[in-house]
Amino acid sequence: MKKIVGILLVVATLLNIGAGAFIFGDIQTMQLPETTLKLELLALTSDEAVLQTNLSVNNPNSFSLFIQDLTVTTMTDNGEIINYLFIEGGEIHGYQNKTFTATEPVRFNGTTPSELTSRISGTVGIIYLGIIKKTLPLTFSMITSLNNIINQFTLPHVSLGGNFSDITQEGVNFTGYITIANPYPFYIAVENLSMNMETETGLEVGTVLIQGNMIPAQTSETLTGSGRLLLKSLDAKVLHMTLKGKVILSIAGIKKSMNLSLDGDIIPPYLEHLFSDLPTDASLTGDYKLTVGGLLDKISFEVANPNKLTFLATDITVHIYRIDRNKTRLMSNGTLLDGVITPQSTTRLQGDMLIPYSQLLPRFGERLFADRLQITMRANITIQGLNQTIWVGMIGYQDFPFHRLLSTN
């Protein structure tokens, strides 16, 4: 019996030694696992980026491997460590693949690296029956370019426009505005904004400065700025607007600056749309007096100007008509001297017109005394600094002053 037990022990020992020798020989030819490291961007804000580190390990051996003490150190190209991760390892069965994952937020602290270097270190090995142990160091690096990530962020959508308001002798007020739509999950800043205005002939008529601001993530905001344009801007058929400025993206602590340049057109308003809402009152009267040469008519043209503009009345013509029932006859015509209509005040322009006595005598079909007199005045109204002209006309009626003239003379 003792011999049988002894024989069995010997056989078992030999088998165990043989199997161990076989496995040991297999271990000596152990192949290092194939490892793949992938950095995935999960989330992005102005302050940080959330990176997920995926370490995929493929075991090409027939026996199980274990991986432990895995650390991932990520550095910028200037050596600054922005991420340090510990990944819990584990067992990988023969001819199988396993992925180890860890997630960590990172911040670039104002630097703008062009690439990231991730270094992986750890231990790979095998334990057989708690006796045979073979371990090897596991180290490798991976370089990730940030240019593709950063360059995918381009200028946000920007639209521009403006409107005209108050007009004075010094110019016309203009309010420019831009609307910026921020589609990104981080805020952007716009600064150094200016809108240059010029006519279709290339004449610069003014520049409007627009206050910059921060645009929160995934929102739209309208920024405005006011300035004064030359009156010549109202002579243009179209005004070209050129917007210049800077857009700064804040990506996980990285500042990316881009030049903003945008063109647009705007049609100037009609001049009368810029005048005061208050009415421009005007009156036209005549004061008659008998003289040796005829009936002298002192014409008065009075204008109450509510605007902040100085107008110039030129080419003033006056016609005096005699009206008998439905019949009208011209008795005298002439001109008045050009005159300045001062802003926000009342101006009176005067001139003398002489009606010869021969024109006062009734013609065939006319009454002895006319029913009334009609005074018609026309003039060009211009604004200094503008090429535009407003053609105005007025008609005033008066009773024929014969009886009053006889009483006063």
Wavefront OBJ file of the C-alpha trace (Angstrom):
o trace
v 0.000 0.000 0.000
v 2.813 2.332 0.912
v 4.442 1.570 -2.415
v 1.264 2.509 -4.303
v 0.978 5.787 -2.428
v 4.591 6.550 -3.056
v 4.246 5.780 -6.739
v 1.212 8.050 -6.991
v 3.051 10.876 -5.259
v 5.967 10.515 -7.595
v 3.708 10.483 -10.629
v 1.775 13.532 -9.412
v 4.961 15.380 -8.696
v 6.329 14.561 -12.130
v 3.096 15.708 -13.781
v 3.065 18.864 -11.780
v 6.668 19.558 -12.593
v 6.018 18.811 -16.238
v 2.984 21.041 -16.385
v 4.801 23.760 -14.513
v 7.769 23.457 -16.852
v 5.420 23.663 -19.814
v 3.669 26.720 -18.461
v 6.946 28.267 -17.381
v 8.232 27.816 -20.874
v 5.023 29.412 -22.186
v 5.458 32.267 -19.765
v 8.988 32.839 -21.002
v 7.553 33.459 -24.449
v 4.804 35.764 -23.078
v 3.885 38.500 -25.513
v 3.203 41.968 -24.244
v -0.449 42.915 -24.645
v -1.533 45.238 -27.432
v -2.657 48.505 -25.860
v -4.612 51.375 -27.364
v -5.085 54.691 -25.596
v -7.879 57.021 -26.620
v -8.717 60.451 -25.201
v -12.355 61.401 -25.731
v -13.789 64.859 -25.128
v -17.035 64.420 -23.192
v -17.897 68.001 -22.289
v -16.502 71.461 -22.819
v -17.074 74.734 -21.009
v -15.211 78.010 -20.695
v -13.456 76.791 -17.552
v -12.670 73.150 -18.206
v -12.809 70.177 -20.522
v -13.946 66.761 -19.359
v -11.681 64.090 -20.870
v -12.359 60.370 -20.756
v -9.282 58.148 -20.953
v -9.949 54.753 -22.533
v -7.170 52.164 -22.298
v -7.965 49.130 -24.410
v -5.784 46.039 -23.733
v -5.745 42.962 -25.985
v -4.162 39.793 -24.563
v -2.516 37.781 -27.386
v -1.449 34.968 -25.031
v -3.184 31.727 -24.157
v -3.067 32.478 -20.429
v -4.509 35.276 -18.356
v -2.631 38.471 -17.666
v -3.119 41.028 -14.962
v -2.523 44.759 -15.198
v -2.058 46.928 -12.153
v -0.758 50.295 -10.951
v -1.902 52.084 -14.095
v -1.293 55.824 -14.117
v -1.885 58.317 -16.926
v -0.039 61.638 -16.912
v -1.063 64.246 -19.522
v 1.210 67.214 -20.210
v 1.156 70.181 -22.549
v 3.966 70.817 -24.997
v 5.603 73.177 -22.479
v 5.718 70.470 -19.793
v 2.748 71.587 -17.675
v 0.874 68.624 -16.172
v -2.850 69.141 -16.678
v -4.131 65.657 -15.882
v -3.024 62.822 -13.582
v -5.173 59.698 -13.486
v -5.043 56.388 -11.673
v -6.850 53.586 -13.498
v -7.821 50.478 -11.600
v -6.413 47.453 -13.399
v -7.616 43.852 -13.504
v -7.367 40.440 -15.114
v -7.495 39.864 -18.853
v -8.201 36.312 -19.968
v -6.278 34.715 -22.799
v -7.074 35.920 -26.279
v -9.520 38.520 -24.957
v -9.775 42.305 -24.891
v -10.635 44.569 -21.986
v -11.057 48.337 -21.710
v -10.172 50.360 -18.638
v -11.788 53.794 -18.310
v -11.312 56.887 -16.167
v -12.749 60.410 -16.452
v -11.199 63.654 -15.227
v -11.773 67.398 -15.837
v -8.793 69.386 -17.140
v -8.035 73.089 -17.413
v -5.361 74.747 -19.509
v -4.902 77.824 -17.281
v -4.599 80.376 -20.035
v -1.960 78.540 -22.096
v -2.611 77.540 -25.676
v -0.865 74.218 -26.299
v -0.733 72.764 -29.753
v -0.520 69.169 -28.549
v -0.878 66.959 -25.481
v 1.415 64.091 -24.473
v -0.109 61.288 -22.411
v 2.300 58.861 -20.692
v 1.016 55.491 -19.459
v 2.889 53.484 -16.845
v 1.974 50.293 -14.996
v 2.749 46.607 -14.553
v 1.702 43.590 -16.607
v 2.336 40.022 -15.467
v 1.107 36.530 -14.570
v 0.846 34.468 -11.367
v 0.677 30.697 -11.542
v -0.452 28.754 -8.465
v 0.768 31.627 -6.347
v 4.342 30.556 -6.970
v 5.415 31.458 -10.480
v 5.241 35.162 -11.006
v 6.521 37.127 -13.901
v 5.952 40.908 -14.271
v 7.056 43.414 -16.850
v 6.840 47.205 -16.800
v 4.233 48.699 -19.132
v 5.052 52.138 -20.454
v 4.155 54.063 -23.600
v 3.192 57.570 -24.721
v 0.603 59.056 -26.999
v 0.605 62.549 -28.562
v -2.711 64.237 -29.264
v -2.904 67.316 -31.485
v -5.197 70.055 -30.188
v -5.201 71.985 -33.437
v -8.039 69.932 -34.865
v -10.076 70.474 -31.714
v -9.451 74.207 -31.460
v -9.704 74.909 -35.185
v -13.173 73.410 -35.402
v -14.460 76.471 -33.553
v -14.967 79.250 -36.079
v -16.498 82.712 -35.951
v -20.072 82.816 -34.668
v -22.893 84.153 -36.818
v -22.947 87.954 -36.792
v -25.450 90.303 -38.454
v -25.293 94.086 -38.543
v -27.596 97.009 -39.194
v -28.414 100.507 -38.036
v -30.881 103.353 -37.994
v -30.817 107.121 -38.331
v -32.359 109.526 -35.847
v -31.784 113.153 -34.882
v -30.314 115.510 -37.460
v -28.481 118.748 -36.713
v -26.243 121.088 -38.612
v -23.249 119.098 -37.327
v -24.487 115.793 -38.744
v -27.004 113.001 -38.401
v -27.051 110.621 -35.468
v -26.605 106.972 -36.356
v -27.045 103.932 -34.133
v -25.263 100.811 -35.333
v -26.027 97.380 -33.943
v -24.713 93.860 -34.307
v -26.425 90.638 -33.296
v -24.138 87.774 -32.306
v -25.380 84.180 -31.975
v -23.069 82.033 -29.834
v -23.655 78.347 -30.685
v -20.892 77.020 -28.415
v -21.086 75.548 -24.881
v -18.715 78.234 -23.616
v -18.848 82.002 -23.547
v -17.210 84.219 -26.138
v -16.018 87.801 -25.858
v -16.236 90.491 -28.530
v -14.147 93.639 -28.258
v -12.585 96.527 -30.202
v -15.710 96.825 -32.337
v -15.951 99.661 -34.843
v -18.298 100.229 -37.778
v -16.873 102.382 -40.551
v -19.355 104.077 -42.881
v -18.709 105.225 -46.438
v -20.754 106.130 -49.486
v -20.881 104.185 -52.732
v -18.239 106.581 -54.088
v -15.831 105.737 -51.261
v -16.345 108.917 -49.217
v -15.927 108.181 -45.508
v -18.738 109.802 -43.560
v -18.105 108.531 -40.032
v -17.240 105.709 -37.655
v -19.417 104.235 -34.925
v -17.839 102.517 -31.902
v -19.729 99.595 -30.387
v -19.181 98.510 -26.808
v -17.919 94.932 -26.540
v -19.357 92.334 -24.200
v -19.353 88.705 -23.106
v -21.832 86.447 -24.913
v -22.944 83.535 -22.698
v -22.958 79.995 -24.027
v -25.623 79.185 -26.610
v -27.324 82.577 -26.487
v -27.726 85.584 -28.767
v -27.106 89.181 -27.859
v -27.414 92.533 -29.624
v -24.750 95.183 -29.057
v -25.233 98.815 -30.037
v -23.193 101.956 -30.453
v -24.021 105.511 -31.521
v -22.135 108.124 -33.450
v -22.574 111.073 -35.762
v -22.259 110.894 -39.526
v -21.593 113.728 -41.934
v -24.651 115.242 -43.584
v -23.128 114.050 -46.863
v -24.160 110.535 -45.834
v -27.764 111.460 -46.685
v -26.743 112.245 -50.276
v -25.592 108.657 -50.821
v -27.676 106.093 -52.662
v -26.334 103.428 -50.316
v -23.955 103.410 -47.374
v -21.415 100.619 -46.963
v -20.874 99.432 -43.393
v -17.614 97.671 -42.498
v -17.451 96.068 -39.067
v -14.060 95.323 -37.515
v -13.288 93.747 -34.169
v -12.051 90.709 -32.284
v -13.843 87.577 -31.132
v -12.203 85.677 -28.281
v -13.253 82.099 -27.540
v -12.658 80.830 -24.007
v -12.249 77.050 -24.267
v -11.359 75.224 -21.049
v -9.034 78.055 -20.094
v -7.615 78.423 -23.615
v -8.068 81.819 -25.252
v -8.492 81.714 -29.017
v -8.595 85.141 -30.674
v -10.034 85.655 -34.160
v -10.361 88.788 -36.269
v -13.914 89.789 -37.107
v -14.620 91.533 -40.412
v -18.098 91.915 -41.858
v -19.647 94.111 -44.562
v -23.207 95.287 -45.017
v -25.237 97.983 -46.769
v -27.905 100.376 -45.559
v -30.014 102.863 -47.524
v -30.142 106.385 -46.047
v -33.626 107.645 -45.173
v -35.444 110.414 -46.967
v -34.507 113.788 -45.566
v -38.027 114.670 -44.459
v -38.159 111.516 -42.305
v -35.497 113.041 -40.049
v -37.224 116.354 -39.465
v -38.866 117.239 -36.196
v -42.311 115.821 -35.473
v -43.432 119.354 -34.750
v -45.097 121.125 -37.681
v -43.238 123.712 -39.746
v -45.686 126.603 -39.782
v -45.460 129.179 -42.561
v -47.502 132.166 -43.676
v -47.501 134.370 -46.762
v -48.991 137.861 -46.622
v -48.951 141.107 -48.567
v -49.134 144.687 -47.323
v -50.265 147.086 -50.046
v -49.547 150.794 -50.517
v -50.351 153.218 -53.317
v -47.327 154.809 -54.955
v -46.693 156.953 -57.999
v -45.715 153.953 -60.096
v -48.449 151.599 -58.992
v -49.638 149.433 -56.134
v -46.676 148.479 -53.931
v -47.019 145.101 -52.236
v -44.651 144.289 -49.369
v -44.497 140.482 -49.402
v -43.769 138.708 -46.085
v -42.857 135.018 -45.939
v -42.717 133.858 -42.314
v -41.452 130.408 -41.303
v -41.418 128.813 -37.812
v -38.602 126.232 -38.039
v -38.764 123.567 -35.265
v -35.698 121.685 -36.528
v -32.090 121.926 -35.381
v -31.067 122.719 -38.936
v -30.325 125.948 -40.755
v -32.195 126.075 -44.050
v -31.375 128.263 -47.030
v -34.254 129.537 -49.172
v -33.145 130.256 -52.744
v -34.759 130.939 -56.109
v -37.753 132.548 -54.434
v -40.334 133.561 -57.017
v -43.585 135.454 -56.350
v -46.616 135.790 -58.622
v -49.615 138.035 -57.899
v -52.891 137.161 -59.623
v -56.230 138.931 -59.906
v -59.231 136.663 -59.448
v -62.665 137.556 -60.848
v -65.140 134.793 -60.249
v -63.453 131.817 -61.914
v -61.116 133.895 -64.024
v -57.448 134.366 -63.006
v -55.023 136.902 -64.514
v -51.348 137.485 -63.675
v -50.707 141.075 -62.679
v -47.106 141.011 -61.448
v -44.222 138.641 -60.810
v -40.766 138.908 -59.373
v -38.227 137.400 -56.995
v -37.146 137.752 -53.401
v -33.591 137.718 -52.173
v -32.223 134.428 -50.865
v -32.583 134.067 -47.118
v -31.418 131.970 -44.173
v -34.060 130.194 -42.081
v -32.543 129.852 -38.625
v -33.060 126.701 -36.508
v -35.745 126.439 -33.805
v -36.936 129.988 -34.354
v -39.173 132.098 -36.584
v -37.680 133.766 -39.663
v -39.304 136.423 -41.844
v -38.230 136.962 -45.447
v -39.523 140.116 -47.132
v -39.509 141.792 -50.500
v -41.379 144.411 -52.541
v -43.557 143.760 -55.569
v -45.000 146.554 -57.740
v -48.322 146.151 -59.547
v -48.590 148.781 -62.308
v -51.859 150.750 -62.338
v -52.476 149.500 -65.857
v -52.744 145.973 -64.458
v -55.354 147.100 -61.953
v -57.758 148.255 -64.659
v -60.381 145.621 -65.406
v -60.212 143.676 -68.636
v -63.098 142.364 -70.661
v -65.196 140.095 -68.460
v -63.644 141.336 -65.231
v -65.306 143.297 -62.503
v -64.372 146.847 -61.596
v -62.748 145.566 -58.462
v -61.290 142.041 -58.258
v -62.891 139.516 -55.924
v -59.521 138.859 -54.349
v -55.787 138.687 -54.982
v -53.775 135.480 -55.057
v -50.103 135.468 -54.057
v -48.129 132.393 -55.109
v -44.614 131.827 -53.842
v -42.209 129.039 -54.724
v -38.667 128.425 -53.440
v -35.889 125.879 -53.163
v -35.072 124.909 -49.557
v -31.598 123.485 -49.060
v -29.402 122.461 -46.125
v -25.777 123.477 -46.007
v -23.622 120.388 -46.542
v -26.268 118.570 -48.560
v -27.008 118.422 -52.256
v -30.667 117.727 -51.705
v -33.321 120.343 -52.393
v -36.881 120.593 -51.175
v -39.146 122.411 -53.621
v -41.851 124.218 -51.651
v -44.753 126.366 -52.667
v -47.352 128.481 -50.893
v -50.508 130.254 -51.964
v -52.093 133.126 -50.035
v -55.347 134.972 -50.731
v -56.338 138.526 -49.831
v -59.353 140.704 -50.489
v -58.711 143.449 -53.003
v -57.602 146.336 -50.738
v -59.018 149.220 -52.842
v -61.375 150.649 -50.210
v -58.728 150.399 -47.476
v -56.154 152.063 -49.691
v -58.498 154.985 -50.412
v -59.152 155.446 -46.708
v -55.475 155.492 -45.785
v -54.347 157.782 -48.543
l 1 2 3 4 5 6 7 8 9 10 11 12 13 14 15 16 17 18 19 20 21 22 23 24 25 26 27 28 29 30 31 32 33 34 35 36 37 38 39 40 41 42 43 44 45 46 47 48 49 50 51 52 53 54 55 56 57 58 59 60 61 62 63 64 65 66 67 68 69 70 71 72 73 74 75 76 77 78 79 80 81 82 83 84 85 86 87 88 89 90 91 92 93 94 95 96 97 98 99 100 101 102 103 104 105 106 107 108 109 110 111 112 113 114 115 116 117 118 119 120 121 122 123 124 125 126 127 128 129 130 131 132 133 134 135 136 137 138 139 140 141 142 143 144 145 146 147 148 149 150 151 152 153 154 155 156 157 158 159 160 161 162 163 164 165 166 167 168 169 170 171 172 173 174 175 176 177 178 179 180 181 182 183 184 185 186 187 188 189 190 191 192 193 194 195 196 197 198 199 200 201 202 203 204 205 206 207 208 209 210 211 212 213 214 215 216 217 218 219 220 221 222 223 224 225 226 227 228 229 230 231 232 233 234 235 236 237 238 239 240 241 242 243 244 245 246 247 248 249 250 251 252 253 254 255 256 257 258 259 260 261 262 263 264 265 266 267 268 269 270 271 272 273 274 275 276 277 278 279 280 281 282 283 284 285 286 287 288 289 290 291 292 293 294 295 296 297 298 299 300 301 302 303 304 305 306 307 308 309 310 311 312 313 314 315 316 317 318 319 320 321 322 323 324 325 326 327 328 329 330 331 332 333 334 335 336 337 338 339 340 341 342 343 344 345 346 347 348 349 350 351 352 353 354 355 356 357 358 359 360 361 362 363 364 365 366 367 368 369 370 371 372 373 374 375 376 377 378 379 380 381 382 383 384 385 386 387 388 389 390 391 392 393 394 395 396 397 398 399 400 401 402 403 404 405 406 407 408 409
